[in-house]
Amino acid sequence: MSFRRIRNMIIVMLYVAIAFVITFYVLSMKYPHASAFSYETCRATYNMTDDLFKTLNGEVPEDAANVAAASKSVHLKTAPAGKANHIAVLMYHYVVPQKYNIEPNNARINLEAFEAGMKYLHDEGYHTATLKELEQYVRGEIQLPEKTVVLTFDDGYQNNVIYAYPVLKKYGFKANIFIVGTKLSEQKQKFIPTAKTTISRPEMKATSDVFTYNSHTYNLHYKRLVQCAEYYAAGKDSTRFIHDIGLMKSKTGINTPYFAYPYGEYDPQMVYDLKRNGYRMAFTVRPGFVHPGDDPMYLPRLNVTSTTTIKHLLHLPDE
C-alpha cells in the first residue's frame, strides 16, 4: 500500500472521528438524559462555561458556601460599639389578613404577623436601611447602627401597597420591592384579597415615599429547560436575560443598580451580564446575614413567615 493511500485513509479516519465527536457532543447537549455519559458531557460543558465567567467576574467562589467563606476573614472583625457586625435583609412576598390566607405557605405572611414584626422593629429601635446604604456598608464605606435591617418584597403584589404600605408608613420605615416588569399594570386593578393582583404605576408613584422599586426581571420569573434538559430559572439563558434587562429599563423605567434573582437561582454568566449592564448588588434566597466585604452580587436574605418571628430571625447564630 502506497504512502499516499495510507495518508488519505488516515485523513478520512480523522474526519470520521471528528464528525463522530461533534455529532456525539450535539446529541449530548440536545438529549443529555439519553445516557449517563451524555449527561456528564453536557454538565461538563456548562461547568467549563461557569469557570470562564467566574474568571471574568474576578474569581467568584464556586458556590454559596464558598461565597460566605470568602468574606469570613473580613466580617470576623468586631464593629465599634453600637455599630452593626452584620445586617439582616428580611424577605417578604405576599401579605394578606389571616382570614384571606387560603393558601398558607412560606411565601405568604398573615398581615397580623407582619404588623407584629414591624411593631417589634419599631419598639426595639431598628433602623431600616436603604439599598444604597447597604451597598456602602458592604463595600466598607460606611458603618450602620447595630440595630439595622433591610426590608425587601419580591414579585410586586398589590397587597404590598394595600396592606404593608400603611404599616410601614406608620413607623417611618423604608422598604424595597423587586418587581416583575410585566406585572406592573398601567391602571390600578380591582383589589381582591384572595387574588394575586399586582401593583400599578399609579400605586408605585403613590407609595414611593416608602418603597423603592427594583428589578426582579421584566418577564423571566418562570422556569424552563435551560441546562442539560433540566428546569432552571429562565434568566440562565443569557440571550434572553440580556434582552430582558433592556426591556426592564425601557418598558418600566426601573433602572436601579439592584436586582433579586427569581427563585434565588443564578450562575456566573448571569452575574457577568448584570455587572455589564450596570447592576452592583443582587439578592439570593440563601439564608444568612450580610457583612462588610461580602460579594455584593450574592447577598443572602432571611425569609419571614407567619410562624417565624422577626425576633427569632434576628438572633440566629451568625455563621
N, C-alpha and C positions, 0 to 999 in steps of 0.2 A: 504494500500500500504506500502510495507516494506521500511525501511530506505535505503537499498541498491538500490532499484529500483528508489527511488526519487533522490538519489545521481547520479545514472547513467543518469537519464533524465536531471539533471542539467548540467552534463558534456557534454552530447550531445548538449543541447541547447547552451552552451558556445562555443563549437566548431563551431556550425552553425553560431552563432553571429560573431565569429572571421572570419570565411570564408566569411561571407557577407561583413564585413568591408574591408577585404583585396580585395575582388572582386570589391567592390564599389571604393576603392582607385585606383586600377589598371585601371578600366574603366574611372575614372575621369581624370587620367593622360593621357590616350590614347584618350579619347573623351571628352575633357574639355568643349566643347560647347554643349554637349548633354542637359545640364540644367544649370541654374544659380548656383545651389548648387554645381554641379560637377566642374564648372569653379572656384568657390571660393575655393573649396578644393584644386584644382591644384595650384592656386595662393598662397594659404596659405603655401603649401609645399615649393614652391620656396622662399617665404618670410622667412621661417624658415632657409633655406639654406643660404640666403643672410645674415641673422642675425649672423649665425655661422661664416661666413667668414669675416664679419665686425669685429667680436671679434678677430679673428685670425690676421686681419690686424692692430689691435690696435685701436679698436673703431672708425672705419671710419664713418663719419657723414652720415645721411640717404640719402641725395640727393644733387644735385648740389648746391641748395641754402644754405644748411647747411654746405657744404664744404667751401663755401665762408665765411659764418658766423663764422666758427670755427677759421679762421685766422684773423677775423676783428680786434680783440684787438691787434694783432701783427702789422698789416700794418697801423693802425691809427697813429703810431709813425712817426714823421716827420724826413726825412733823412737830413743829413747835407747839407748845401748849395752846389749846383752843383751836388748832387747825386740823384739817382732815388728813388722816393717813390713807383713807380710801373713801370712795363715794359710791353709793348705791344708785343705779339707774333703774327706776321702777317701771315695769311694763304692764300696760293695760290694753284691752281691745274693746270689749263690748260692756257697757254699763247700763243696767236696767233694774227697776224695782223688783224685789224678790217675787212678788205676785205675778210678774210678767216673765220671769225667767223660766220658760217652759223647756229649755234645753240646757240644763246646767252642765258646764264643762270648764276646763281650765282657761278658756279664752273669754269667759263671761264672769262678771262680778256683780253681785247684788248692789244696788245703789246704797242700801243701808250700810253694807260693809265698806263701800267706797267712802261714804260720808264719815264713818267712824275712823277710817285710816287718815283722812285729811285732817280731822279734828285732832288726832293724836300728833300728827306732824306739827300742827299749829301750836298746840298746848305745850309741846316739848321744845318749841323754838327753832324748828328746822327752816333753813333757807332753801328755796327751790331755785337751783342754778339754771341758767340758760345753757344752750348747747355751745354758744361761744365761750362762756365761762368754763365749761367742762373741757373744751378743746385747749384753752390756755392752761388749765390745770394739768391735763395730761402731758402737755409739752413742757411743763415745769416753769411756765412763765408767771403764774400767779398761785397763791395759796387760797383755799376756801375755808370757811368756818367748819369746825369739827362736825357740826350737825348740818350737813348739806345732803340733799337728794336731787335727782333729776327725774322729772315725770314725763313719761312717753306713752303715747297711744298709737296703736297700729291700725291701718286699713281705712279709717275715715268714716266711721258710723255716725249717723245723725244723732244717736243717743249721747254721743260725746258732748255735743253742744247743748242738747236739751237738758241732760241730767248732770253731767260732770262740770260743765262750764259754770253754772251758778255757784256750785260748792267751791270751786277753785277761786272764783272771783271774790266770794265772801271772805276767804282767808288771805287774799292778796297773793296767790300763788301763780307761778308761771309754769307752762307745760308745753309739750310738743306733740303734734300729730303727724305721723308718717302716713301720708295718704296715697292711695292708688289713684292715679290721674283720671282714669276712665270712670271712677266712681264720683268724681266731682261734677255734680249736676249744675246746669245753668240757672235753674229755678228751684226754689225751696220745695221739697216734696212734702206730701201729706205725711205727717208723722204717725206711725203706728208702732206702739211699744214692742210688739212681738215680731215686727218685721225688720229686715236688715236694710232699712233705708239709709241713704248716705248723705254726706254733707254737701251743701250747695255753695256757690260763690257768694251769694249774699250772707249766708251764715258764716262763711270763712272770714269775710270782711268784718262782720259784726263782733266776732269773737277774737280778733287779732290782738286785743289788749291782754289776753291770757294765753292764747295758743299761737305758737309759731308752726307753720306748715312746711313739711319737708317731704322728700321723695321716698315712696315705697314701690317704685317703678310706675310707669304710665299704664301698662297693660300686660305685665308679666307675673301677676300674682296667681299662677297656676302651675301645675306640674305637667311635664311632657317627656317623651322619650328623647333624652339628650345624650347620655353617655352609655355606650355598650348595651343598648336596648333596655335601659333602666329609667325609671321615672325620677326626675330631679326638677328643682325649680327652673322655670323656663329661662331665667336670666343666665343660666350656664351655657346657653347658646350665644356666643359672643356677637355674632352678626345681629341677632335680634336685640340683644342687650344694648349695643351701641345705638341702634336705631331708636330704641325705646327711650334712652337717655335724652336724645334730641327731642322726641315728642313730648316728654315730660316738661321740658323747659319751654318749648314753643307753644304747646297747647294749653298748659295750665298757668304759665308764668311763675311756677315754683322753681327757683333757681338757687337754693341754699346749698352750701357745701356738705350737707349732712344727709345720710342715707340709712335705711333699715333694710336688711336682706329679707325678702319674702321667705317665710318658713325658716329663717335663720340660716339658709343654705348659701354657701359661697365657695369660690375656688380662686386660685391665684390670678387667673385671667380676668375674672370679674373685678378683683381689686385693681388690677392694672388698668382696666377700662375706666373704672371710676376715677382713679387718680388722673388719668389722661384727660378726663372731662371735668376737672375742677373740684372733685369731691375730696374732702380732707378728713372725714370721720364717718365711720359706719358702725352699725349695731347688729349684733347677732342675737340669738336667744340662749346662748350659753350662759348658765348661771354663774354669778360671781360679782365681785366688786371691781371698780375702776380705780387705777392707781397712777400716779405720775410715772411717766416712762412707758406705759403700756402702748402697744401698737394701736394707733387711733382708728385703724381700719378693721379691727376685730374686737370691739368693745363688748363686754358681757352685760346682761341685764337680769333683773330679778322679777319673775312673773308673779303678780299679785292676784290671788283668788279670793273667793268669799270665805274660804276656810283657813287661809294662811294670813295671819295678821302682819301688818307692816312692822310692828314692834318685833315680832319673831324674825322677820327677814333682816331687819337692820342689825340684829345682834347675832347673826350667823357667824361662825368662825371664818376668818379671812385667810383662806388657804392659798 
